[in-house]
Amino acid sequence: MKKQGKKVKLGERVEETLRKRLLDLEYPPNYLLVEEALCAEFGVSRSPVREALRALETSGLIHKANNRSYVIKRISQNGVKELYELRLALESYVVRQLCRRDNRDDLADLLSRWQNITRQNDLGDEELARADRAFHERLAEVYGNGTIVDELRRINDRLRVFRVIDFSKPNRASSTKNQHVELLKAVHAGDEKLAAKYIESNIQEGMDNALEALRQAILRAYEN
């Protein structure tokens, strides 16, 4: 088991290093990431490299070229924007439906958790990003439409890195906490208009932060 745990840590290290390079546009589009070369660069076996490449593929940053290499995909602002817009369409529908029935018991733990989330909890950007993802997916789970849940999970896999970037912004944790808490209160009150307002402001702020980070990365790439 210890050996397996070590591989997971190595895979995460490789993944995060490659993810940062990809988002900083250090690689040109259509650049090949080859297993053998990455193993040599990071001084690791194939297992952690393959784990990292699979995670990056799931995030939509690369796609498989053959058995031992992956191709860098161009990250476009329009593509990211479309993913956030799809999230908004699905989640707006979910919260409106939740407003039409009593979900107090199902959402009580979620409300309590977000009322108590602050930076004082020593949560880092990645922990907050995971908690945010869990919040939004939980709303869909409570609504009970499995197809929507599956689609949101696929979207969230692709937006994973942008969620982390989002929570690196000053005051984002506090604004998200407020949006989540007020959203849940609106759902409990059955106020569809107010619930839709908070889900839209929450997702829109995340999209704005993601697009600005991507714009800055593109500018840095041209400067180099």
N, C-alpha and C positions, 0 to 999 in steps of 0.2 A: 504493500500500500504506500509506503514511503516513496518508493521509486515512482509510482504513478503520480503522487502529489508533486514530486519534483518536475515531472514532465509537464504538468499543467502550468506550473509557475514559469517554466522556460517558454512554453507556448504563448502565455500571456505577455511575456517580455518581448518576444519576437513580434507578436501581433501589434502591441502598442507602438513599438518603434516604427514598424512599417506603416501603421495607420497614420502616425504623425507625418511621415514623409509623404504619404499620399495626399493628405489634406493640405500640406504645405506646397503641394505640386512640385516636389523635388524630382519626380519621375515624369517623363513626357507621356502623352497618351499612346497606347498600344505598346508600351514598354513591356518586355517579358520578365516576369519574376520566375526564376528557375530554381527548383528545389536544391540542386547540388550547389549552386552558387550561394544560396542563402544559408545552407548548412555550413559552408566554409566560412562565410562572413561572421555568423553568430557563434560558431564553434559548438554546434549542437547536432544531434542526430536528426533523422528525417521526421520522427514523430511530432516534436514540437513545431517544426516548420509546417508540416501538413495541417496541424491543428490551427495554426495562425492563418494559413491561407484559406482554410475552410471558413473561418470566422469572418475574414475580410470579404470572401465571396458572398456570404450571407448578408453582409452589410451593403452589398451592391457596389463595392469599390473596385472589384476585379471580377473577371470571369475566366473559366477554365479554357486553356488553349489545347492542352493534351494531358497525358498522364502525369507529367512532371513540371508543368509550367502554367502560369496564369498571366492574363493580359490586363494591363491597367486600363480601367474605364475612365473616360472623361467625366468629371463631376460638373454638371451644369447647374446654374442657378435656377433655370426653368424646371429642370427635373426635380430638384429639391422642393421648389415652390409647389409643384403639382402634388407631391407626396403629402405636404402639409395641408393642402386644400382638400385632398381626399380624406385625410384624418378629420378635418373640420366637418365635412359633409356627413360622415358616418357618426361622429360623436355628437354632433348637434341633434341628429335623429334619435340617438340613444337617450340623451338627457331629456328630450321632449317626451319620449315614451315613458321614461321613469317618473316624470312629473305627474303622470296620469294614474299612478297607483301608489300604494303605501309601501315604501321601501325602508322605513326607519330601522327595522331590525337588521336588514341585510347590509345597510350602509353605516351602522353605528360605529363599528370598529374603524372604518375608514375615516369617519369624521373625527374620532378621538385621536387617531394617529396624526392627522394633519394639523389638528389644533395644537399638538405638542411638538411639531417639527420646527426646529430653528437651527441656525448655525451653532448654537450652544450645545446641540446634541453631538457636536464633533463629526457631523456628516460631511464627507468630501463631495466634490462635484459628481463623481461616478455613483456614489451611494444615493445622492439626491436624484440623479437621472434614473436610476433603477426604481426608486420609490415613486417617481412621477409616472414612469411607464406602468408600474403596478396599479397606480390609482386609476389611470384611464382604461386599462384593460379590465379592471374590476367592475367599473361601471357597465361595460358591455356584458360581462359575465352575469351580473345581477339582472340585466335586462333579459338575458337568456337566449340571444340569437347566436348560435355557434358559428355561423358563417361570418358574421360581423366580427366576432372575437378572433377568428382565424385570420381574417384580412387585416385587422389592426395589428396583430402580432407580426405579420409579414412586413407591414409598413414600418413598424417600430424597430424591427431588425435592421432595416435599411437606414433608419434615422438615428440609430444608436449613438454614433459618434457626435451627431449634431445636438443631441440632448445633453451630452457632457459639455460641449462647447457652450450651450445655452446656459447651463448652471454655473459656468465660470464667470458670467457677467455679474457685476455688482448689483446687489439688491434683488437678483432674480429669485433667490430662495424665498425671500419675504413676500414678494409679489405673487409667486406661485402658491404659497401657503394661503394667502388671502383669497386668491381666485378659487382654489379648491374648496376652502371652508365655506365661502359664500355660495359657491355652486351647489354644494350639498344641502345647505340651508334652503336654497331656492327649490331644490328637488323635493325636500321634505314638505315645503309649503305648497307644492304643486304649481309653482309660478314658472310656466314654460318660457315666457319672455325673458325673465331675469336669469334663468338657468342658461338659456341660449346666449345671453350677453356674456356671462362669465366663461363659458366654454370657448366662445369666439375670442375673447380678449386673451385667454390663456394660450391658446394655440397660435394666435396671431403674433403674440410677443415672442414665442419660441421661434416661429418662422422668421421674423425680422432679425433676431439674433443670429440665426443660422445663416441667412443670406448675407448679412454684413460680414460674418467671419469668412465666408466663402469668397466674397468680393475682395477682402483684404488679402486672402491667400493668393488669388489670381494676380493682384497688383504686385505682390512680392515676387511671384514667378516671373513676371515681365521685367521687373527691376533687375533680376539676376540674369 
